[in-house]
Amino acid sequence: MAKVLEGLYYSESHEYVRVEGNIGFIGISDYAQHALGNVVYVDMPEVDDEVTAGEEFGAVESVKAASDLIAPVSGVVVEVNDALEDQPELINNDAYANWIIKVEMSDQSELGNLMDAKAYAAFCEK
């Protein structure tokens, strides 16, 4: 069973957001990294790029498949996780510790469209 952390927001496309103030740390869930298998490449946007909730902002490639990354919230990218360029497998080691991008959120009400841990765990069991 994949790990689902309390206190995060989850999308149906298996991205999560950890919120600190108006900053959202966005990554893929443990469920998603299990489904993908060994991650070999992470395609990330640039700092200052805008992301829009529900739209693609990058991709994660594994030995099995490539999967688009869909932004769970809108905002401006303030940091990308450079460590993933050389070590994309960090996502497999701990998907929640190894976020992909940090976004300054433009509309925190969008968090209301996402699932909490309990709802996401139930969603993953379907």
Summary of the structure (lengths in Angstrom):
residues: 126
radius of gyration: 13.2
end to end distance: 12.7
largest distance: 36.8
contacts: 397
relative contact order: 0.27
helix: 24%
strand: 36%
